[in-house]
Amino acid sequence: MKIFRLLLATLLSIFLIGCGNTGVNSPSDANREETNEEIIVENNKKEIDIQVVEENESIKSESLNFPVETNPPETNYLPHFEGQTRVNGLKTVTEYSFQEFAKGLNSPWGISVLPEGDFVITEKGGSLRILSTNGEISEGIGGLPEVDSRGQGGLLDVKVAPDFSENRILYFTFSEPSSEGNLTAVGRGMLSDDKRMLENFEVIFRALPYYKSSGHYGSRIAIDREGNLFISTGDRMEFENRMRAQELDNGHGKILHITSDGKSVIGGPFEDKGEMASKIYSYGHRNVQGLDIHPESGELWASEMGPRGGDELNLILPGKNYGWPIISYGIEYSGAEVRRNNRKGYH
């Protein structure tokens, strides 16, 4: 578990360095918003190796005492507080090394740890596998739903239930297809004792409405201390739909807070504004793809894939509007100012 947490910390530090890039359109920035599905699919076909970090006795770091980003801002919006868009860097000085742990996974997307230490891993194409502590990868586990794996869709996040030892439940997010399009769905099922099947799978939440797009599903899961689920969704990528992130009658561009069976958590910030709104915890998000709860404070933190130069790391508070697409510190990947359509009279 310590090794796994260190791996996550390492990935987060890499992300933070990337978030500071508000002036350069790197090849990775362009590729991640590429609408050409052939390019997206080709990237997803690459086999991924899982590596672990060898942990030392302690993790040491020192401030770089200068901002990660020094290029001019992309927009004229003033920072909300000093240092908001010019955070100082943090350099790890503890020595560490990498070693190959497992090889042959196909586009892994989500990973969670079973009580005995094995990893349960989703593959974007729709497969679920278990990676044992000795590096062995299982065959695909049966009983999973159909997914729309085009573009950024597929079988996405997975989380082991806090009481897995009693009920063997796993939670999932995935892009659910229909004749009306697709959406981010949340499901759960029971892992069989022999770990070969997912039994009694059911969808407990759908981020309605369905929409015809192949991107921006969000799809991270975080579980709070009461066993309720935080779920992130995206704005579905298309310009014509992005203002839905500002509206409370749909599940696009939100962080939702639901119970383990998909109901509204009592006391939500919009519980008196309708069925979908009662499940909304925060809104105005573009595409939250990192979500976690601080183990000591219980604070909810999110990393958001923004427009060019507009990635964000946010402390998520109930009922708050995080701005997209009305306010952003980034620009369109074309280089133009961020556009928003005029749904319901927004200006």
C-alpha positions as CSV (number, residue, x, y, z in Angstrom):
1,M,0.0,0.0,0.0
2,K,2.8,2.4,0.8
3,I,4.4,1.7,-2.6
4,F,1.1,2.4,-4.3
5,R,0.6,5.7,-2.4
6,L,4.1,6.8,-3.4
7,L,3.3,6.0,-7.0
8,L,0.2,8.1,-6.8
9,A,2.2,11.0,-5.2
10,T,4.8,10.8,-7.9
11,L,2.1,11.0,-10.6
12,L,0.5,13.9,-8.9
13,S,3.7,15.8,-8.8
14,I,4.2,15.2,-12.5
15,F,0.6,16.5,-13.1
16,L,1.3,19.7,-11.1
17,I,4.3,20.5,-13.1
18,G,2.2,20.1,-16.2
19,C,-0.6,22.3,-14.8
20,G,1.8,25.2,-14.7
21,N,2.1,25.2,-18.5
22,T,0.0,28.3,-19.5
23,G,2.1,29.4,-22.5
24,V,3.2,26.4,-24.5
25,N,1.1,24.2,-26.7
26,S,3.1,21.0,-26.3
27,P,2.4,17.9,-28.6
28,S,0.8,16.1,-25.6
29,D,-1.6,19.0,-25.1
30,A,-2.6,18.9,-28.8
31,N,-3.0,15.1,-28.9
32,R,-5.3,14.9,-25.8
33,E,-7.9,17.2,-27.4
34,E,-7.5,15.7,-31.0
35,T,-10.9,15.1,-32.4
36,N,-9.6,12.7,-35.0
37,E,-10.8,9.3,-33.6
38,E,-8.2,7.3,-35.6
39,I,-5.4,9.1,-33.7
40,I,-7.1,8.7,-30.4
41,V,-7.8,5.0,-30.9
42,E,-4.3,4.3,-32.2
43,N,-2.8,5.9,-29.0
44,N,-5.1,3.7,-26.9
45,K,-4.0,0.5,-28.6
46,K,-0.5,0.8,-27.2
47,E,0.3,-1.7,-24.5
48,I,1.1,-0.1,-21.1
49,D,3.6,-1.3,-18.6
50,I,2.9,-1.0,-14.9
51,Q,5.8,0.2,-12.8
52,V,6.2,0.8,-9.1
53,V,8.5,3.1,-7.2
54,E,10.8,1.6,-4.6
55,E,10.0,3.5,-1.4
56,N,12.8,4.9,0.8
57,E,12.4,5.4,4.5
58,S,11.2,9.0,4.1
59,I,10.2,11.4,1.3
60,K,12.0,14.7,1.3
61,S,11.3,17.7,-0.8
62,E,12.4,21.3,-1.1
63,S,10.7,24.3,-2.6
64,L,12.2,25.6,-5.9
65,N,11.2,29.2,-4.7
66,F,10.2,30.2,-8.2
67,P,7.0,29.6,-10.2
68,V,6.8,26.5,-12.4
69,E,5.3,28.7,-15.2
70,T,7.0,32.0,-16.2
71,N,5.5,32.6,-19.7
72,P,2.8,35.4,-20.0
73,P,-0.7,34.5,-19.1
74,E,-3.0,33.2,-21.8
75,T,-5.9,35.5,-20.7
76,N,-6.5,38.8,-19.0
77,Y,-8.4,37.3,-16.0
78,L,-6.7,38.4,-12.8
79,P,-5.8,35.6,-10.3
80,H,-8.4,35.2,-7.6
81,F,-5.6,35.1,-5.0
82,E,-1.9,35.8,-5.1
83,G,0.0,32.8,-6.6
84,Q,-3.1,31.1,-8.0
85,T,-1.6,30.8,-11.5
86,R,2.1,31.0,-10.5
87,V,2.6,28.4,-7.8
88,N,6.1,27.6,-6.8
89,G,7.6,24.3,-7.8
90,L,8.4,21.5,-5.4
91,K,11.4,19.3,-6.1
92,T,11.7,15.8,-4.5
93,V,15.3,15.2,-3.3
94,T,14.8,11.7,-2.0
95,E,16.4,9.1,-4.2
96,Y,14.1,6.6,-5.8
97,S,14.1,4.1,-8.6
98,F,11.7,2.3,-10.9
99,Q,11.2,-1.3,-11.6
100,E,8.9,-3.1,-14.0
101,F,6.2,-4.9,-12.1
102,A,3.8,-6.1,-14.8
103,K,3.6,-6.0,-18.6
104,G,1.0,-6.5,-21.2
105,L,-2.1,-4.5,-20.0
106,N,-4.0,-2.8,-22.9
107,S,-4.9,0.8,-22.2
108,P,-5.4,0.6,-18.4
109,W,-7.6,3.4,-17.1
110,G,-8.5,2.8,-13.5
111,I,-6.8,0.9,-10.6
112,S,-7.9,0.1,-7.1
113,V,-6.5,-2.1,-4.3
114,L,-8.2,-5.2,-3.0
115,P,-7.9,-5.9,0.8
116,E,-5.3,-8.7,0.3
117,G,-3.1,-6.3,-1.8
118,D,-4.0,-7.4,-5.4
119,F,-4.9,-4.6,-7.9
120,V,-8.1,-4.6,-9.8
121,I,-7.6,-2.8,-13.1
122,T,-9.9,-1.6,-15.9
123,E,-8.9,-1.6,-19.5
124,K,-10.4,1.1,-21.7
125,G,-11.7,-1.4,-24.3
126,G,-14.0,-3.0,-21.7
127,S,-12.0,-5.6,-19.8
128,L,-11.4,-5.9,-16.1
129,R,-8.3,-7.7,-14.8
130,I,-6.6,-8.5,-11.5
131,L,-2.9,-7.9,-11.0
132,S,-1.6,-10.1,-8.2
133,T,1.1,-8.9,-5.8
134,N,3.6,-11.1,-7.6
135,G,2.9,-9.4,-11.0
136,E,0.6,-12.0,-12.6
137,I,-2.2,-10.6,-14.7
138,S,-5.5,-12.5,-14.8
139,E,-7.7,-13.2,-17.8
140,G,-10.5,-10.8,-18.5
141,I,-13.3,-11.0,-15.8
142,G,-16.8,-11.7,-17.1
143,G,-20.1,-10.0,-16.3
144,L,-19.3,-6.4,-17.3
145,P,-21.6,-4.1,-19.3
146,E,-21.2,-3.0,-22.9
147,V,-19.2,0.2,-23.3
148,D,-18.7,2.8,-26.0
149,S,-14.9,2.7,-26.3
150,R,-14.5,5.3,-29.1
151,G,-12.4,8.3,-28.4
152,Q,-12.0,8.9,-24.7
153,G,-14.8,6.4,-23.7
154,G,-14.7,2.9,-22.4
155,L,-14.6,1.0,-19.1
156,L,-13.1,3.8,-17.0
157,D,-12.6,4.1,-13.2
158,V,-13.0,1.3,-10.6
159,K,-13.1,1.5,-6.8
160,V,-13.2,-1.2,-4.2
161,A,-16.0,-0.8,-1.7
162,P,-14.8,0.1,1.8
163,D,-16.7,-3.0,3.1
164,F,-15.5,-5.2,0.3
165,S,-14.6,-8.0,2.7
166,E,-18.3,-8.3,3.6
167,N,-20.0,-7.7,0.3
168,R,-17.3,-8.0,-2.5
169,I,-18.7,-4.9,-4.3
170,L,-16.7,-3.0,-6.9
171,Y,-17.9,0.3,-8.3
172,F,-17.3,1.4,-11.9
173,T,-17.7,4.3,-14.2
174,F,-18.1,3.7,-17.9
175,S,-19.4,5.3,-21.1
176,E,-22.8,3.7,-21.7
177,P,-24.0,3.6,-25.3
178,S,-27.6,4.0,-26.5
179,S,-29.5,5.0,-29.6
180,E,-29.5,8.6,-28.3
181,G,-25.7,8.8,-27.8
182,N,-23.7,7.9,-24.7
183,L,-23.1,9.1,-21.2
184,T,-21.1,8.6,-18.0
185,A,-22.7,5.8,-16.0
186,V,-21.9,4.5,-12.6
187,G,-22.4,0.8,-11.8
188,R,-21.6,-1.8,-9.2
189,G,-21.2,-5.6,-9.1
190,M,-20.0,-8.4,-6.8
191,L,-16.6,-10.0,-7.6
192,S,-17.0,-13.8,-7.4
193,D,-15.0,-15.7,-4.9
194,D,-12.8,-17.2,-7.6
195,K,-12.3,-13.6,-9.1
196,R,-13.5,-14.7,-12.6
197,M,-16.9,-13.1,-12.7
198,L,-18.6,-9.9,-11.8
199,E,-22.0,-10.9,-10.5
200,N,-25.3,-9.0,-10.3
201,F,-24.0,-5.9,-12.1
202,E,-26.4,-2.9,-12.0
203,V,-26.2,0.7,-13.1
204,I,-26.9,3.0,-10.1
205,F,-26.5,6.4,-11.7
206,R,-26.6,7.9,-15.2
207,A,-25.3,11.5,-15.9
208,L,-28.2,12.3,-18.2
209,P,-28.8,13.4,-20.9
210,Y,-27.3,11.0,-23.4
211,Y,-25.2,13.0,-25.9
212,K,-23.5,12.1,-29.2
213,S,-19.8,12.7,-28.4
214,S,-16.7,10.6,-27.9
215,G,-15.0,12.7,-25.2
216,H,-15.0,14.4,-21.8
217,Y,-16.6,11.7,-19.6
218,G,-14.8,12.8,-16.4
219,S,-15.3,9.4,-14.6
220,R,-13.3,9.5,-11.4
221,I,-14.7,8.0,-8.2
222,A,-13.8,8.9,-4.6
223,I,-15.5,7.4,-1.6
224,D,-16.1,9.4,1.5
225,R,-16.0,8.3,5.2
226,E,-19.7,7.4,5.2
227,G,-19.3,5.2,2.1
228,N,-21.0,7.7,-0.3
229,L,-19.6,8.2,-3.8
230,F,-18.2,11.4,-5.4
231,I,-18.4,11.0,-9.2
232,S,-16.8,13.4,-11.7
233,T,-18.3,14.0,-15.2
234,G,-17.2,16.1,-18.2
235,D,-18.9,18.7,-20.4
236,R,-18.9,16.1,-23.3
237,M,-16.3,18.1,-25.3
238,E,-18.6,19.7,-27.9
239,F,-18.9,23.5,-28.0
240,E,-22.7,23.3,-28.5
241,N,-23.0,21.4,-25.2
242,R,-20.5,23.0,-22.9
243,M,-22.9,25.5,-21.2
244,R,-24.7,22.5,-19.6
245,A,-21.8,22.6,-17.1
246,Q,-23.5,25.8,-15.7
247,E,-26.9,24.3,-15.4
248,L,-28.3,22.2,-12.6
249,D,-30.8,20.1,-14.6
250,N,-28.2,17.7,-16.1
251,G,-25.2,15.6,-15.2
252,H,-22.6,17.2,-17.5
253,G,-19.6,19.0,-16.1
254,K,-20.3,18.2,-12.5
255,I,-19.1,16.5,-9.4
256,L,-21.9,14.4,-8.1
257,H,-22.5,13.0,-4.6
258,I,-24.5,9.9,-4.3
259,T,-25.1,7.0,-1.9
260,S,-23.8,3.5,-2.6
261,D,-27.1,2.6,-4.3
262,G,-27.2,5.8,-6.4
263,K,-29.6,8.0,-4.4
264,S,-29.1,11.6,-3.4
265,V,-27.0,12.2,-0.2
266,I,-29.1,14.0,2.3
267,G,-28.2,17.6,2.9
268,G,-26.8,18.3,-0.6
269,P,-26.4,21.9,-1.6
270,F,-29.1,21.7,-4.3
271,E,-31.4,19.1,-2.7
272,D,-34.5,21.2,-3.2
273,K,-33.9,22.0,-6.9
274,G,-34.9,18.8,-8.6
275,E,-33.9,15.1,-8.9
276,M,-30.6,15.7,-10.8
277,A,-29.7,18.8,-8.9
278,S,-30.1,17.0,-5.6
279,K,-27.1,14.8,-6.6
280,I,-24.9,17.7,-7.7
281,Y,-22.1,18.7,-5.3
282,S,-20.3,21.2,-7.5
283,Y,-20.6,22.4,-11.1
284,G,-18.9,24.4,-13.8
285,H,-16.3,21.7,-14.6
286,R,-14.8,21.0,-18.0
287,N,-13.4,17.5,-17.4
288,V,-12.4,16.3,-14.0
289,Q,-10.1,13.3,-14.3
290,G,-8.5,13.3,-10.9
291,L,-10.4,13.1,-7.7
292,D,-9.4,12.1,-4.2
293,I,-10.1,12.8,-0.5
294,H,-7.4,13.9,1.9
295,P,-6.9,11.1,4.4
296,E,-6.7,13.4,7.4
297,S,-8.8,16.5,6.7
298,G,-11.4,14.8,4.6
299,E,-11.1,17.6,2.0
300,L,-12.1,16.7,-1.6
301,W,-9.5,17.7,-4.2
302,A,-9.9,17.5,-8.0
303,S,-7.5,17.9,-11.0
304,E,-9.3,19.1,-14.1
305,M,-8.2,18.8,-17.7
306,G,-8.7,22.3,-18.9
307,P,-8.3,24.0,-22.3
308,R,-4.9,24.9,-23.5
309,G,-2.9,26.3,-20.5
310,G,-6.0,26.0,-18.3
311,D,-5.5,22.8,-16.3
312,E,-6.7,23.2,-12.7
313,L,-6.1,21.7,-9.2
314,N,-9.1,22.6,-7.0
315,L,-10.3,22.2,-3.5
316,I,-13.9,21.2,-4.1
317,L,-16.5,22.8,-1.8
318,P,-20.3,22.0,-1.8
319,G,-22.5,24.2,-4.0
320,K,-19.6,26.1,-5.6
321,N,-19.4,27.0,-9.3
322,Y,-15.9,26.4,-10.8
323,G,-16.5,28.6,-13.7
324,W,-16.3,26.6,-16.9
325,P,-16.9,27.8,-19.6
326,I,-17.6,31.3,-18.4
327,I,-14.2,31.8,-16.8
328,S,-11.0,30.0,-17.6
329,Y,-7.3,30.9,-17.4
330,G,-6.7,28.9,-20.6
331,I,-7.6,29.3,-24.3
332,E,-9.0,27.0,-27.0
333,Y,-6.5,24.5,-28.4
334,S,-6.8,26.4,-31.7
335,G,-5.3,29.4,-29.9
336,A,-8.6,31.3,-29.9
337,E,-10.4,32.7,-26.8
338,V,-12.6,30.2,-24.9
339,R,-16.0,30.2,-26.6
340,R,-19.3,29.5,-24.9
341,N,-22.7,29.1,-26.6
342,N,-25.7,31.1,-25.6
343,R,-27.9,28.4,-24.1
344,K,-30.6,29.9,-21.8
345,G,-29.4,33.5,-22.3
346,Y,-25.8,33.3,-21.0
347,H,-23.6,36.1,-22.1
